[in-house]
Amino acid sequence: MLPANLRNAGWTRATFFTLLGIAFSYALTLGARAGLDYDPILDGESVLQVALITAPLFFLVGLGLFDYWFYWASGKPARPEDHSGHGAKNWKSYFYPNTDHKVIGIQYTVTSFFFLFVGGLMAMLMRAELAQPGRQFIDPGTFNGVFSVHASILIFLFIIPVFAGMANYVLPLMIGAPDMAFPRLNALSFWFLPVAGVMMLASFFAPGGSFASGWTAYAPLSDTAPIGQVFFTIAVQFAGASSIATALNFLVTIITMRAPGMSFFRMPLLVWANFSTSLLVVIATPFIAASQFFILLDRALGFNFFDPLQGGDVLMYQHVFWFYSHPAVYIMILPGFGIISEVLAVKARKPIFGYRMMAFSLLGIVVLGFTVWAHHMFVSGMQSWIRIPMMVTTAIIAVPTGIKVFSWLATLWRGVLKLDTPMLFTLGFITMFTLGGISGVMLAMIPLTIHVSDTYFIVAHIHYVLFGGSLFTIFAGVYYWFPKMTGRMYDERLGRWHFWLTFISFNATFAPMHLIGVQGMPRRVADYAEEFAGWNLAISIASFVLGLSTLIFTYNMIVSWRGGPRAVSNPWRALTLEWQVTSPPPVFNFDRIPTVVGGPYEYGVPGAVHGIVHDGAEVSPTPAGTVAQPTKE
């Protein structure tokens, strides 16, 4: 009979089950190799590849994430739900599986920011190495590993999941739902993330070092790289499974759990953005899973999908990979578009200009996002005839994005602007993302792409889109919903310092990269020609200031969460439903299901009402600094 701490779900059982998973990997590998007459019978790399799959799964079982489903599948009588795993009782609740979407949202967000800091430290190490020509701190092989893990961590473990975390917290509240449609699946989807992140970081300890083929993991390089590459291959599967599970949960929640009266065209644009993003995730993510399964089968079982000497097709990998990875660019920005729309309407005290066209443009991006993947392959050696249609579709996809930018600008026009921290990051986003979009349209043109391919111009473009774009929206969202999530107000003065240091140092870091890129400085290199030394020193100094600015944000969030001023229910005088409950919200969000009777952005419209939260209680803006109270009809 197992001791009680091994029978009950928790970290002790998870540790024990992880060890069982490793033992199972040894037994399975030994048995399979002996049965197939492989020599030697014990092969360390084979055991490691199996353990990278089985040990995390055993860990998740030990943590209790499958207990309910196993209980149900065994045919035992249904047991009543006591909601013991729902809601945070204290800070320890965040270190265990939980079915409350608000707890899961905070777990996602905090974990993602941890990986932001890890990836940022790697960026600081790279910039320290690149401050001068020649070798300073790390050799070229280690540099390749650092930039590969840096990019992979920030894409798969920060940008994509942090948007999922913020939506996890806010979206059910926005649509008047008590929780997500599948709370247990929601919990499981979060715990896939730390597994993927630990696996990527653990690759540094693998024989031969970490994976070093970039976040794209191009074959045949990833086929022949040391065993550290497998850490990336399998970690991406866990991160992808997390994304797909979350997206399915969002789709079902949005479609089936909206409050009475909330038609699709009464939904806030953040809900529209996550609906569109979830469609992209469900359709596109299986393609990156397929690309990494092909790599794993090539390495482990000799399938030779990408070995040209064995009839494999190297370009097939790029087509499959980019068919996911260009839609992934929009997966990493569409939720940000929703955040910007929420903040902008409230801070400008105006209805969103062209609300329906904004919603349709999100769906337009979903469709067009699958028509442009090969513009990443203009110099890959693919058939030349496909370049022109890909150039045209890449230019066309700028149209729905342009619709959004002009709608935001029209919303700002003659608005009553409140330039606090969320609004500053919103305005910074519109500026930086527009610049990134302009360089994106430039890169759609075949001659320019051929000239600047694999130069620092590409580095500048992607960072203007993902840092000046995605990260600015993330900061805007965190500051905007911080009072709702924590029940505390942040320090506005520190928030402004954070914005201005970030905005100035970001531009000082990445704007010069356009210049040295056009002049021919290659990316993904640990050394460079002497002629680029001056610019690289300036870029490195600016990047260190950019890294330090993030410490201001961290300090502000931690100190404010612990002891900031108590937040009222609706400090921004917003109309959407999440601001009509206490801060933080009750465990199941609403005492009664609210009824929606109007649009979410009718600021400045006399008598406008979005929803009725209690019997006969209308949701309407309240004076600044007061709690929103129900008003009887």
C-alpha positions, 0 to 999 in steps of 0.5 A, a space after each residue: 500500500 502506497 503512503 498517503 503522500 504518494 496516493 494524493 496528488 501533489 509535488 511529492 507524488 509528481 516527483 515520485 512519478 517523474 522517477 517512475 517515468 525515467 525508469 519506464 524509459 530505461 525499461 522500454 528502451 532496453 526491451 525494444 532494442 533487445 527485441 530488435 537486436 540493436 547493439 549496444 542494447 543500452 544507448 544513452 541517447 535513445 533513453 534520453 529521447 524516450 525520457 523527454 516524452 515519458 517523464 513529463 507525462 508521468 510528472 503531470 499524472 503525479 501532479 493530479 492533472 489526470 485524476 478526474 479523467 482516470 476516475 471517470 474512465 475507470 467506470 466508477 460512480 460519479 462523485 459530486 464536485 466540491 470545488 475544492 480545487 477552485 479558487 486561490 485560498 492563499 499564495 500556495 494555491 498558485 503552485 498547484 493545479 487549479 480550475 479557476 480561470 482567474 488563478 490559471 490566468 495569473 499562473 500563465 501570466 507570472 510564469 510567462 514573465 519569468 521566461 521573459 526575464 530568462 530570455 532577456 538575460 540571454 539577450 543581454 549576454 548576446 549584446 555583451 558579446 557583440 559590444 566589440 568585434 572578436 570574442 569577449 565572453 562566449 564561443 560561437 557555438 555557445 552563442 548559437 545556442 544562446 540566441 536559439 533558446 532566447 528566441 524559442 523561449 520568448 516566442 513559445 513560452 512568453 508572447 503566445 502564452 502570456 496573451 492566453 493568460 491575460 485572456 484566461 483571466 479577463 475573457 470569461 468576465 467580459 462575456 458574463 460567464 462563471 468560468 471557462 467551458 473546460 476548467 480541468 483542460 484549462 488547468 492541464 493546458 497551463 501545466 504543459 508550459 513549465 514542462 516545455 520551458 524547463 525542457 528548453 533550458 535543460 538543453 544547455 546541460 545536454 551532451 554537445 550543448 543546447 539546441 543551436 539551429 535557431 527557433 526555426 530548427 531548419 532541416 537538415 541542420 536539426 537532423 544532424 545536430 547534437 542531442 540538445 536539438 531533441 529538447 527543442 523538438 519535444 518542448 515545442 510539442 508540449 507548448 503546442 499542445 498547450 496552445 491548442 487546448 487553450 484555443 479550443 477552450 476559448 472557442 467553446 467558451 465564446 460560442 456557448 457561454 456568452 451572457 444573455 443579450 451578448 450577440 457577436 456584435 456586442 462582444 468586446 474587441 478583445 473577445 473578437 481578437 481571441 476568437 480569431 486567434 483561437 481559430 488560427 491556433 487550432 488550424 495552424 499549430 498542428 503544422 509545427 507539431 508535424 514538422 517537429 514530429 518529422 524531425 524526431 522520426 528522422 533522428 530516432 527512427 531514420 525515416 529520412 524525410 529531410 535527408 537529400 541523400 536518401 530522397 528526402 526533401 529539405 524544402 518540404 520542412 520549410 513549407 510545413 514550418 512556415 505554414 504555421 509560423 507565419 500565422 503564428 506572427 498573427 497569433 502573437 499580435 491579434 490578442 494585442 490588437 484586442 487589448 489596445 482597443 479596450 484601453 483606447 476606448 476607455 482612455 479616450 472616452 469615445 466609442 471605437 471607430 468602425 467597430 464592425 470593420 475592426 471585427 471583420 478585419 480580424 477575421 480577414 487576417 485569419 484567412 489571409 494569414 495562410 496565404 503568405 507563408 512562402 515570403 520567408 522562403 524567397 531565397 530558399 531555392 524554391 520554385 521562382 514562380 511562387 514568389 510573385 503571388 506570395 509578394 502580392 498576398 503579403 502586401 494585401 494582408 497589410 490592408 486589414 491591419 491598416 484598417 485597425 490602425 486608422 480606426 484607432 487613430 479615428 478613435 483618438 481624434 477629438 477624444 478626451 485622452 487620459 495619458 496614464 501608463 496603459 495609454 502611454 504604452 497603447 500610443 507607443 504600440 501604435 507608433 512602433 507597430 506601424 513602423 514595424 509594419 512599414 518595414 514588413 511591407 518593404 520586406 514583401 518586395 522581392 528585390 529588397 528581401 533578397 538584398 537584406 535576407 539574413 541581415 540585421 534588417 530582419 532582426 530590427 523588423 521582427 523586434 519592432 513587431 514583437 517587442 514594439 508591437 506585442 510586448 507594448 500591448 502586453 505591458 498596456 494590458 498588465 497595467 490596465 487589468 492589474 487593479 482587477 487581478 490584484 485588487 491593488 493600484 500600481 505606482 503611476 510614477 514608476 509606470 511612466 518611468 518604465 514607459 519612457 525608458 522602454 520607449 527610448 531605449 527600445 528605439 535606440 537599440 533596434 532602429 540602428 539595426 536597420 542601417 547596419 542591416 542594409 549595409 550588410 551585417 549578417 544576423 546570427 553571428 558572434 563576430 562581425 567586421 570592424 566597420 560595424 563596431 561603433 554601431 554595435 557598441 551603441 546598440 549594446 549600451 541601449 539594450 542594457 538600459 532596455 533590460 534595466 527598464 524591465 526591473 522598474 516594471 518588476 519592482 512596481 508589480 511586486 511592491 504594488 501587489 503586496 501593498 499598493 492602495 486598494 483598488 475600487 471596482 471600476 477605477 477606469 470608469 469602463 463599461 465592459 462587464 469585468 469592471 462591474 464586479 469587485 476587484 479581485 472578482 468573486 470566485 464564480 465571477 457573478 452572483 447572477 448571470 448578467 444581461 447585456 443590453 448594449 454595445 461595450 464602447 458607448 462612451 459619451 453616449 447619453 444613457 448608454 448601458 452595456 449590461 445589467 449585472 443584478 436584477 434591474 441594475 444597469 452598468 454605466 460609467 461612474 465618476 473617477 475614484 468611486 465604486 460602480 453601484 447599481 442604479 434601479 430602473 
